[in-house]
């Protein structure tokens, strides 16, 4: 599996979503499963406008 660094703030959000998913579904969902789900969901909905937003943030030196 490829290893990439995520900012701590992003990882905390993934963990929070995993906790919400477990609470709602009453099913065991690992943090890494949630991360994969969130990535795939995002890939299905990303637009060219999103790429422009990313480029604008990058030019301003922001990392969200």
N, CA, C and O atoms as CSV, one atom per row, in Angstrom:
chain,resi,resn,atom,element,x,y,z
A,1,UNK,N,N,0.839,-1.178,0.000
A,1,UNK,CA,C,0.000,0.000,0.000
A,1,UNK,C,C,0.881,1.238,0.000
A,1,UNK,O,O,1.872,1.308,0.727
A,2,UNK,N,N,0.516,2.200,-0.812
A,2,UNK,CA,C,1.272,3.445,-0.874
A,2,UNK,C,C,1.099,4.223,0.427
A,2,UNK,O,O,0.023,4.226,1.024
A,3,UNK,N,N,2.151,4.869,0.846
A,3,UNK,CA,C,2.095,5.662,2.069
A,3,UNK,C,C,2.288,7.122,1.701
A,3,UNK,O,O,3.274,7.481,1.058
A,4,UNK,N,N,1.351,7.958,2.106
A,4,UNK,CA,C,1.432,9.396,1.873
A,4,UNK,C,C,1.120,10.095,3.183
A,4,UNK,O,O,0.378,9.577,4.018
A,5,UNK,N,N,1.692,11.276,3.353
A,5,UNK,CA,C,1.457,12.034,4.578
A,5,UNK,C,C,0.159,12.831,4.467
A,5,UNK,O,O,-0.108,13.467,3.448
A,6,UNK,N,N,-0.630,12.785,5.516
A,6,UNK,CA,C,-1.814,13.630,5.639
A,6,UNK,C,C,-1.590,14.574,6.812
A,6,UNK,O,O,-1.051,14.162,7.839
A,7,UNK,N,N,-1.989,15.816,6.677
A,7,UNK,CA,C,-1.901,16.711,7.832
A,7,UNK,C,C,-2.729,16.140,8.989
A,7,UNK,O,O,-3.758,15.500,8.770
A,8,UNK,N,N,-2.280,16.373,10.192
A,8,UNK,CA,C,-2.986,15.870,11.374
A,8,UNK,C,C,-4.441,16.322,11.412
A,8,UNK,O,O,-5.323,15.564,11.815
A,9,UNK,N,N,-4.685,17.558,10.993
A,9,UNK,CA,C,-6.065,18.060,11.015
A,9,UNK,C,C,-6.955,17.265,10.066
A,9,UNK,O,O,-8.120,17.012,10.373
A,10,UNK,N,N,-6.420,16.878,8.930
A,10,UNK,CA,C,-7.195,16.078,7.970
A,10,UNK,C,C,-7.459,14.692,8.539
A,10,UNK,O,O,-8.575,14.181,8.450
A,11,UNK,N,N,-6.428,14.083,9.123
A,11,UNK,CA,C,-6.605,12.743,9.688
A,11,UNK,C,C,-7.632,12.749,10.816
A,11,UNK,O,O,-8.417,11.810,10.939
A,12,UNK,N,N,-7.635,13.788,11.633
A,12,UNK,CA,C,-8.634,13.889,12.708
A,12,UNK,C,C,-10.046,13.938,12.132
A,12,UNK,O,O,-10.968,13.358,12.705
A,13,UNK,N,N,-10.222,14.620,11.013
A,13,UNK,CA,C,-11.544,14.672,10.373
A,13,UNK,C,C,-11.954,13.290,9.870
A,13,UNK,O,O,-13.119,12.907,9.973
A,14,UNK,N,N,-10.989,12.542,9.326
A,14,UNK,CA,C,-11.272,11.172,8.878
A,14,UNK,C,C,-11.701,10.325,10.077
A,14,UNK,O,O,-12.677,9.579,9.999
A,15,UNK,N,N,-10.970,10.446,11.179
A,15,UNK,CA,C,-11.326,9.699,12.387
A,15,UNK,C,C,-12.719,10.072,12.882
A,15,UNK,O,O,-13.490,9.195,13.273
A,16,UNK,N,N,-13.048,11.350,12.869
A,16,UNK,CA,C,-14.373,11.804,13.307
A,16,UNK,C,C,-15.471,11.221,12.423
A,16,UNK,O,O,-16.523,10.815,12.917
A,17,UNK,N,N,-15.224,11.181,11.118
A,17,UNK,CA,C,-16.210,10.603,10.201
A,17,UNK,C,C,-16.374,9.109,10.453
A,17,UNK,O,O,-17.482,8.580,10.362
A,18,UNK,N,N,-15.282,8.431,10.767
A,18,UNK,CA,C,-15.355,7.000,11.066
A,18,UNK,C,C,-16.198,6.764,12.320
A,18,UNK,O,O,-17.007,5.837,12.359
A,19,UNK,N,N,-16.011,7.593,13.335
A,19,UNK,CA,C,-16.806,7.475,14.562
A,19,UNK,C,C,-18.280,7.712,14.259
A,19,UNK,O,O,-19.138,6.975,14.744
A,20,UNK,N,N,-18.582,8.739,13.456
A,20,UNK,CA,C,-19.976,8.997,13.087
A,20,UNK,C,C,-20.573,7.811,12.338
A,20,UNK,O,O,-21.709,7.414,12.596
A,21,UNK,N,N,-19.805,7.252,11.413
A,21,UNK,CA,C,-20.300,6.119,10.616
A,21,UNK,C,C,-20.582,4.911,11.502
A,21,UNK,O,O,-21.584,4.222,11.312
A,22,UNK,N,N,-19.709,4.655,12.462
A,22,UNK,CA,C,-19.917,3.536,13.385
A,22,UNK,C,C,-21.153,3.779,14.238
A,22,UNK,O,O,-21.955,2.871,14.457
A,23,UNK,N,N,-21.302,5.008,14.718
A,23,UNK,CA,C,-22.460,5.355,15.550
A,23,UNK,C,C,-23.766,5.194,14.780
A,23,UNK,O,O,-24.734,4.641,15.301
A,24,UNK,N,N,-23.791,5.673,13.555
A,24,UNK,CA,C,-25.009,5.624,12.748
A,24,UNK,C,C,-25.343,4.194,12.319
A,24,UNK,O,O,-26.494,3.765,12.403
A,25,UNK,N,N,-24.326,3.463,11.859
A,25,UNK,CA,C,-24.583,2.129,11.291
A,25,UNK,C,C,-24.487,1.003,12.298
A,25,UNK,O,O,-24.956,-0.107,12.045
A,26,UNK,N,N,-23.876,1.288,13.443
A,26,UNK,CA,C,-23.625,0.257,14.459
A,26,UNK,C,C,-22.837,-0.921,13.859
A,26,UNK,O,O,-23.071,-2.086,14.181
A,27,UNK,N,N,-21.907,-0.568,12.985
A,27,UNK,CA,C,-21.037,-1.519,12.299
A,27,UNK,C,C,-19.602,-1.065,12.475
A,27,UNK,O,O,-19.324,0.135,12.463
A,28,UNK,N,N,-18.694,-2.002,12.639
A,28,UNK,CA,C,-17.289,-1.652,12.774
A,28,UNK,C,C,-16.721,-1.134,11.464
A,28,UNK,O,O,-16.743,-1.835,10.452
A,29,UNK,N,N,-16.215,0.086,11.481
A,29,UNK,CA,C,-15.602,0.696,10.307
A,29,UNK,C,C,-14.258,1.269,10.748
A,29,UNK,O,O,-14.190,2.131,11.624
A,30,UNK,N,N,-13.199,0.776,10.128
A,30,UNK,CA,C,-11.851,1.235,10.475
A,30,UNK,C,C,-11.583,2.603,9.856
A,30,UNK,O,O,-12.191,2.987,8.857
A,31,UNK,N,N,-10.650,3.327,10.481
A,31,UNK,CA,C,-10.269,4.644,9.967
A,31,UNK,C,C,-9.794,4.550,8.519
A,31,UNK,O,O,-10.149,5.392,7.694
A,32,UNK,N,N,-9.002,3.542,8.209
A,32,UNK,CA,C,-8.474,3.402,6.854
A,32,UNK,C,C,-9.582,3.073,5.850
A,32,UNK,O,O,-9.514,3.496,4.696
A,33,UNK,N,N,-10.591,2.328,6.276
A,33,UNK,CA,C,-11.738,2.060,5.403
A,33,UNK,C,C,-12.481,3.357,5.115
A,33,UNK,O,O,-12.907,3.604,3.987
A,34,UNK,N,N,-12.631,4.173,6.135
A,34,UNK,CA,C,-13.309,5.457,5.967
A,34,UNK,C,C,-12.504,6.357,5.041
A,34,UNK,O,O,-13.075,7.008,4.166
A,35,UNK,N,N,-11.192,6.404,5.218
A,35,UNK,CA,C,-10.348,7.218,4.356
A,35,UNK,C,C,-10.516,6.796,2.897
A,35,UNK,O,O,-10.676,7.647,2.022
A,36,UNK,N,N,-10.481,5.506,2.633
A,36,UNK,CA,C,-10.644,5.010,1.274
A,36,UNK,C,C,-12.012,5.421,0.720
A,36,UNK,O,O,-12.105,5.871,-0.422
A,37,UNK,N,N,-13.059,5.270,1.511
A,37,UNK,CA,C,-14.407,5.636,1.084
A,37,UNK,C,C,-14.489,7.127,0.754
A,37,UNK,O,O,-15.049,7.510,-0.273
A,38,UNK,N,N,-13.932,7.957,1.625
A,38,UNK,CA,C,-13.976,9.400,1.414
A,38,UNK,C,C,-13.210,9.800,0.149
A,38,UNK,O,O,-13.653,10.669,-0.602
A,39,UNK,N,N,-12.069,9.168,-0.081
A,39,UNK,CA,C,-11.290,9.463,-1.284
A,39,UNK,C,C,-12.091,9.093,-2.529
A,39,UNK,O,O,-12.192,9.889,-3.462
A,40,UNK,N,N,-12.658,7.893,-2.546
A,40,UNK,CA,C,-13.424,7.453,-3.716
A,40,UNK,C,C,-14.660,8.328,-3.936
A,40,UNK,O,O,-14.996,8.655,-5.074
A,41,UNK,N,N,-15.326,8.702,-2.859
A,41,UNK,CA,C,-16.500,9.571,-2.978
A,41,UNK,C,C,-16.093,10.922,-3.563
A,41,UNK,O,O,-16.778,11.465,-4.429
A,42,UNK,N,N,-14.994,11.446,-3.092
A,42,UNK,CA,C,-14.502,12.719,-3.613
A,42,UNK,C,C,-14.100,12.628,-5.076
A,42,UNK,O,O,-14.370,13.543,-5.854
A,43,UNK,N,N,-13.461,11.534,-5.453
A,43,UNK,CA,C,-13.058,11.363,-6.846
A,43,UNK,C,C,-14.263,11.305,-7.774
A,43,UNK,O,O,-14.186,11.730,-8.927
A,44,UNK,N,N,-15.368,10.784,-7.274
A,44,UNK,CA,C,-16.583,10.704,-8.087
A,44,UNK,C,C,-17.270,12.052,-8.263
A,44,UNK,O,O,-18.082,12.220,-9.173
A,45,UNK,N,N,-16.954,13.005,-7.408
A,45,UNK,CA,C,-17.678,14.275,-7.470
A,45,UNK,C,C,-16.801,15.484,-7.793
A,45,UNK,O,O,-17.310,16.602,-7.857
A,46,UNK,N,N,-15.511,15.292,-7.996
A,46,UNK,CA,C,-14.619,16.431,-8.243
A,46,UNK,C,C,-14.861,17.007,-9.641
A,46,UNK,O,O,-15.159,16.278,-10.587
A,47,UNK,N,N,-14.728,18.320,-9.746
A,47,UNK,CA,C,-14.966,19.014,-11.010
A,47,UNK,C,C,-13.734,19.835,-11.401
A,47,UNK,O,O,-12.805,19.986,-10.608
A,48,UNK,N,N,-13.733,20.356,-12.613
A,48,UNK,CA,C,-12.644,21.228,-13.034
A,48,UNK,C,C,-12.586,22.483,-12.169
A,48,UNK,O,O,-11.508,23.013,-11.900
A,49,UNK,N,N,-13.749,22.951,-11.740
A,49,UNK,CA,C,-13.784,24.122,-10.849
A,49,UNK,C,C,-13.019,23.825,-9.561
A,49,UNK,O,O,-12.344,24.707,-9.031
A,50,UNK,N,N,-13.114,22.605,-9.052
A,50,UNK,CA,C,-12.375,22.218,-7.855
A,50,UNK,C,C,-10.868,22.316,-8.086
A,50,UNK,O,O,-10.124,22.723,-7.194
A,51,UNK,N,N,-10.420,21.939,-9.290
A,51,UNK,CA,C,-8.990,22.044,-9.609
A,51,UNK,C,C,-8.537,23.494,-9.593
A,51,UNK,O,O,-7.438,23.804,-9.132
A,52,UNK,N,N,-9.401,24.400,-10.106
A,52,UNK,CA,C,-9.070,25.820,-10.074
A,52,UNK,C,C,-8.996,26.333,-8.641
A,52,UNK,O,O,-8.124,27.138,-8.314
A,53,UNK,N,N,-9.902,25.873,-7.789
A,53,UNK,CA,C,-9.861,26.248,-6.363
A,53,UNK,C,C,-8.545,25.810,-5.733
A,53,UNK,O,O,-7.921,26.567,-4.991
A,54,UNK,N,N,-8.128,24.582,-6.034
A,54,UNK,CA,C,-6.864,24.056,-5.511
A,54,UNK,C,C,-5.689,24.902,-5.989
A,54,UNK,O,O,-4.797,25.237,-5.209
A,55,UNK,N,N,-5.694,25.244,-7.267
A,55,UNK,CA,C,-4.610,26.061,-7.815
A,55,UNK,C,C,-4.552,27.435,-7.145
A,55,UNK,O,O,-3.470,27.953,-6.870
A,56,UNK,N,N,-5.732,28.024,-6.883
A,56,UNK,CA,C,-5.773,29.332,-6.210
A,56,UNK,C,C,-5.192,29.232,-4.803
A,56,UNK,O,O,-4.409,30.085,-4.385
A,57,UNK,N,N,-5.583,28.178,-4.072
A,57,UNK,CA,C,-5.068,27.990,-2.707
A,57,UNK,C,C,-3.562,27.791,-2.734
A,57,UNK,O,O,-2.835,28.326,-1.896
A,58,UNK,N,N,-3.105,27.017,-3.704
A,58,UNK,CA,C,-1.665,26.738,-3.797
A,58,UNK,C,C,-0.893,28.014,-4.076
A,58,UNK,O,O,0.180,28.225,-3.510
A,59,UNK,N,N,-1.419,28.859,-4.933
A,59,UNK,CA,C,-0.718,30.109,-5.271
A,59,UNK,C,C,-0.685,31.064,-4.077
A,59,UNK,O,O,0.191,31.924,-3.985
A,60,UNK,N,N,-1.658,30.901,-3.154
A,60,UNK,CA,C,-1.666,31.740,-1.957
A,60,UNK,C,C,-0.886,31.100,-0.810
A,60,UNK,O,O,-0.767,31.686,0.267
A,61,UNK,N,N,-0.352,29.891,-1.043
A,61,UNK,CA,C,0.443,29.229,-0.021
A,61,UNK,C,C,-0.343,28.512,1.035
A,61,UNK,O,O,0.205,28.181,2.086
A,62,UNK,N,N,-1.637,28.254,0.792
A,62,UNK,CA,C,-2.491,27.583,1.778
A,62,UNK,C,C,-2.473,26.079,1.550
A,62,UNK,O,O,-2.375,25.611,0.416
A,63,UNK,N,N,-2.572,25.316,2.664
A,63,UNK,CA,C,-2.692,23.861,2.608
A,63,UNK,C,C,-3.878,23.461,3.441
A,63,UNK,O,O,-3.779,23.441,4.668
A,64,UNK,N,N,-5.000,23.138,2.824
A,64,UNK,CA,C,-6.193,22.732,3.568
A,64,UNK,C,C,-6.411,21.257,3.466
A,64,UNK,O,O,-7.372,20.735,4.032
